[in-house]
Amino acid sequence: MLAVPALLSACVGERQLALQFAAQVRGEALGCDASYEKIGASGTTLQLLDFKAYVHGVSLVRKSGEKHPLVLEQDGRWQRETVALLDFEDGSGSCNTGSPEMRTEVVGVVPDFDDYTGVEFTIGVPRELNHKNVEWVEPPLDDPSMWWSWTYGYRFLRLDVRSGGNRSYVFHLRADGCTGTPDIGVDCNAENQGTFLLTGFVPGQSRIVFDVAALFAHTDFESSGDGLTDPVPGCLSSADDPECAALLPQVGLGGGPRPTGGADAFIRVE
């Protein structure tokens, strides 16, 4: 009798899925040609400059809690092995990145069950791939704008905005406290990769939203980066950066309260 479930699973076919992602500001699409008012604790107006993220370990979760990895399509551009790159800006307007291509989906196959109710993924690059020389890797890990030379590792998430007064503000998620080189090996005090398990996800109907207004809900843009104790306006994922305290919990890290995918969360399902 114990062999029956395994036999049934073996008979299940495959289903191709395109998991949809979206960048928003309070339900409005985030774009390079608009300004967004009353963001953060300081009620600042923001413009988007750049927004990209790596995700890996994507799985679909059945009603029973059983998880099935999404086997990624190896397209040679956006996806390789278990890693996918998302790109939410088109290089126009305020996003002067020279990168007009966008990518807002992760494509792969899973067993064709009809009771998937959740999705799980990690923001980041697998540790074994994170500290390779970017000059010798293939897409999507060959993007120099996502490479952090002094830690020999990647920016897992890069969000650059322009705040009031034409001042830039950045949130770059990465490993912290890293020593070594790709040749001899790199060790980091904090890998800083948050895993999300989101419920209420219906394949083909739901999408995964990154809400910038929710991310910056407690950020005071006007008092950031004093040039002395806090040299850079924003959070570069350093443990001693005071501006990271309000941002890291939104990506499943840090010691603060962690949103669970509700309406006020940075990352949620809708």
Phi and psi in degrees as a GROMACS rama.xvg file:
@    title "Ramachandran Plot"
@    xaxis  label "Phi"
@    yaxis  label "Psi"
@TYPE xy
-65.3825  -23.4943  LEU-2
-80.5255  -14.4496  ALA-3
-62.248  -48.8535  VAL-4
-58.0344  -39.7302  PRO-5
-64.5618  -39.1538  ALA-6
-65.9358  -39.3799  LEU-7
-64.7962  -41.3188  LEU-8
-63.0996  -37.1015  SER-9
-65.2708  -23.0513  ALA-10
-87.4097  -9.46883  CYS-11
-74.2673  135.178  VAL-12
-79.2826  -176.44  GLY-13
-102.978  153.796  GLU-14
-132.98  127.372  ARG-15
-85.1693  134.858  GLN-16
-129.648  145.991  LEU-17
-118.287  102.723  ALA-18
-76.1134  122.533  LEU-19
-91.4211  134.163  GLN-20
-118.068  153.452  PHE-21
-147.113  143.371  ALA-22
-103.902  129.732  ALA-23
-137.466  167.898  GLN-24
-132.787  102.091  VAL-25
51.3654  47.3309  ARG-26
87.5328  -9.69198  GLY-27
-97.539  138.039  GLU-28
-60.2409  133.886  ALA-29
-81.6847  126.264  LEU-30
-140.491  172.363  GLY-31
-88.732  -1.86148  CYS-32
-116.921  24.5316  ASP-33
-143.065  161.753  ALA-34
-115.236  146.938  SER-35
-123.194  122.11  TYR-36
-96.1379  157.986  GLU-37
57.0165  53.4195  LYS-38
-102.117  134.46  ILE-39
79.9125  179.898  GLY-40
-64.0806  -24.3755  ALA-41
-93.671  0.383553  SER-42
59.2135  44.1518  GLY-43
-87.2794  152.413  THR-44
-89.9617  131.154  THR-45
-120.55  151.462  LEU-46
-126.964  144.869  GLN-47
-79.2338  137.957  LEU-48
-112.313  -41.1954  LEU-49
-163.012  145.52  ASP-50
-156.948  109.503  PHE-51
-139.754  158.217  LYS-52
-155.966  144.691  ALA-53
-97.9841  139.044  TYR-54
-128.89  151.521  VAL-55
-150.237  169.67  HIS-56
63.6171  38.9375  GLY-57
-74.1604  130.904  VAL-58
-137.046  151.271  SER-59
-99.9203  143.482  LEU-60
-117.774  126.191  VAL-61
-80.1773  167.215  ARG-62
-55.9746  -33.0785  LYS-63
-75.1871  -9.62505  SER-64
96.3606  -6.18487  GLY-65
-68.2575  131.93  GLU-66
-106.797  140.915  LYS-67
-130.202  117.876  HIS-68
-59.7083  139.887  PRO-69
-81.8191  112.433  LEU-70
-78.9468  110.248  VAL-71
-71.0511  142.526  LEU-72
-65.6602  128.866  GLU-73
-91.1496  84.8351  GLN-74
-89.3714  -5.59194  ASP-75
76.2319  3.51697  GLY-76
-131.698  -56.336  ARG-77
-106.495  -18.2047  TRP-78
-138.126  136.657  GLN-79
-152.46  135.638  ARG-80
54.3225  -118.886  GLU-81
-105.51  8.26718  THR-82
-107.361  138.15  VAL-83
-131.426  144.03  ALA-84
-105.499  130.842  LEU-85
-106.501  138.755  LEU-86
-134.645  113.688  ASP-87
-101.393  7.74271  PHE-88
-125.031  151.254  GLU-89
-110.623  11.7838  ASP-90
77.0251  3.96453  GLY-91
-97.1098  175.059  SER-92
51.5096  -127.08  GLY-93
-73.735  -13.6477  SER-94
-91.1429  73.0793  CYS-95
-84.8015  65.498  ASN-96
-101.612  -12.0541  THR-97
70.4574  21.02  GLY-98
-127.145  85.2851  SER-99
-75.9577  -19.2789  PRO-100
-73.8097  140.702  GLU-101
-118.236  156.308  MET-102
-145.927  114.54  ARG-103
-126.152  28.3917  THR-104
-148.544  155.882  GLU-105
-121.433  124.296  VAL-106
-114.057  135.253  VAL-107
-172.601  -169.687  GLY-108
-124.563  147.387  VAL-109
-137.492  165.124  VAL-110
-57.8878  144.303  PRO-111
-85.1999  66.2078  ASP-112
-90.0672  154.922  PHE-113
-106.764  13.743  ASP-114
-124.382  34.2576  ASP-115
-71.9779  129.642  TYR-116
-128.062  1.4014  THR-117
-152.663  167.846  GLY-118
-139.614  143.14  VAL-119
-130.197  141.088  GLU-120
-161.156  162.491  PHE-121
-116.855  134.429  THR-122
-84.0433  117.101  ILE-123
147.184  -171.861  GLY-124
-121.525  133.111  VAL-125
-49.247  141.405  PRO-126
-52.865  -39.248  ARG-127
-70.2851  -14.3975  GLU-128
-107.507  -9.67515  LEU-129
-73.1507  -25.145  ASN-130
-120.35  41.6048  HIS-131
-98.2873  153.921  LYS-132
-63.9033  121.815  ASN-133
-63.29  -20.1644  VAL-134
-73.3952  -13.0249  GLU-135
-119.759  16.1364  TRP-136
-109.575  166.592  VAL-137
-108.203  163.66  GLU-138
-55.646  146.108  PRO-139
-91.6058  11.5365  PRO-140
-87.9346  9.29218  LEU-141
-99.6496  13.1968  ASP-142
-80.8546  108.82  ASP-143
-64.0805  -24.93  PRO-144
-70.4961  -13.8466  SER-145
-105.818  6.78704  MET-146
-100.226  136.596  TRP-147
-114.438  100.446  TRP-148
-63.6032  -37.3666  SER-149
-77.2994  -12.7396  TRP-150
-109.249  1.59494  THR-151
49.3239  48.0511  TYR-152
-153.158  178.772  GLY-153
-97.7137  152.603  TYR-154
-75.4696  118.517  ARG-155
-75.2702  -35.0593  PHE-156
-140.522  131.616  LEU-157
-126.043  115.349  ARG-158
-128.53  111.211  LEU-159
-114.153  131.593  ASP-160
-132.443  163.159  VAL-161
-110.567  121.739  ARG-162
-96.4505  -177.441  SER-163
-53.191  143.982  GLY-164
78.9154  18.9972  GLY-165
60.6215  37.0715  ASN-166
-107.538  131.677  ARG-167
-80.9656  150.861  SER-168
-143.149  134.052  TYR-169
-127.219  148.027  VAL-170
-128.101  107.147  PHE-171
-117.342  112.782  HIS-172
-91.3044  128.648  LEU-173
-160.19  170.202  ARG-174
-68.8208  150.344  ALA-175
-126.545  152.783  ASP-176
67.5842  45.6523  GLY-177
-96.2311  140.207  CYS-178
-133.155  155.801  THR-179
104.541  -172.799  GLY-180
-138.59  162.797  THR-181
-57.4254  -29.4512  PRO-182
-69.9344  -40.9422  ASP-183
-103.143  -10.0035  ILE-184
109.159  147.899  GLY-185
-122.251  131.99  VAL-186
-118.355  138.289  ASP-187
-125.651  143.744  CYS-188
-68.3056  -33.0714  ASN-189
-140.449  121.425  ALA-190
-75.7545  -27.8622  GLU-191
56.6003  49.1731  ASN-192
-119.307  110.965  GLN-193
-92.9676  133.832  GLY-194
-103.257  134.323  THR-195
-114.267  131.664  PHE-196
-117.972  107.217  LEU-197
-108.625  127.446  LEU-198
-96.9805  171.45  THR-199
74.0408  23.9683  GLY-200
-98.4601  122.995  PHE-201
-112.699  110.499  VAL-202
-55.3711  134.437  PRO-203
86.1154  -10.5288  GLY-204
-122.815  -43.6118  GLN-205
-85.3834  162.732  SER-206
-139.007  160.019  ARG-207
-101.12  121.487  ILE-208
-105.003  135.838  VAL-209
-107.657  107.883  PHE-210
-101.005  106.716  ASP-211
-64.5581  -34.6436  VAL-212
-63.8017  -39.0774  ALA-213
-68.106  -40.2054  ALA-214
-58.2751  -45.0027  LEU-215
-95.0664  16.676  PHE-216
-54.6297  -34.1974  ALA-217
-112.491  18.3324  HIS-218
-91.5361  133.03  THR-219
-102.573  95.5352  ASP-220
-66.6113  -27.4143  PHE-221
-74.8059  -21.9133  GLU-222
-112.919  15.0296  SER-223
-86.2476  150.325  SER-224
61.5324  71.7955  GLY-225
-77.9095  -4.24772  ASP-226
84.8165  -7.36256  GLY-227
-117.361  -82.1958  LEU-228
-74.1147  -22.6152  THR-229
-134.051  87.0335  ASP-230
-71.8043  -24.6068  PRO-231
-117.2  126.177  VAL-232
-66.4124  107.184  PRO-233
133.215  -168.208  GLY-234
-124.102  122.986  CYS-235
-108  22.2407  LEU-236
70.7904  20.5616  SER-237
-83.6876  139.862  SER-238
-61.6861  -28.3533  ALA-239
-98.3312  9.65697  ASP-240
-84.2343  116.129  ASP-241
-62.736  -25.2171  PRO-242
-78.242  -13.6956  GLU-243
-77.0673  -20.1755  CYS-244
-59.5796  -33.9717  ALA-245
-88.7543  -14.3255  ALA-246
-103.806  -41.2155  LEU-247
-61.1783  -38.3184  LEU-248
-59.0053  -27.6193  PRO-249
-71.081  -15.2567  GLN-250
-114.858  27.1975  VAL-251
78.0561  20.2823  GLY-252
-128.807  174.236  LEU-253
79.1566  178.79  GLY-254
-99.7362  0.646419  GLY-255
-83.234  179.871  GLY-256
-63.4849  139.564  PRO-257
-108.951  115.365  ARG-258
-58.4793  147.445  PRO-259
-109.326  23.1329  THR-260
96.2222  12.3252  GLY-261
-74.2452  -174.043  GLY-262
-63.4916  -21.66  ALA-263
-101.006  12.5688  ASP-264
-90.0471  149.155  ALA-265
-62.2743  -44.148  PHE-266
-116.816  121.233  ILE-267
-154.738  172.686  ARG-268
-104.005  140.501  VAL-269
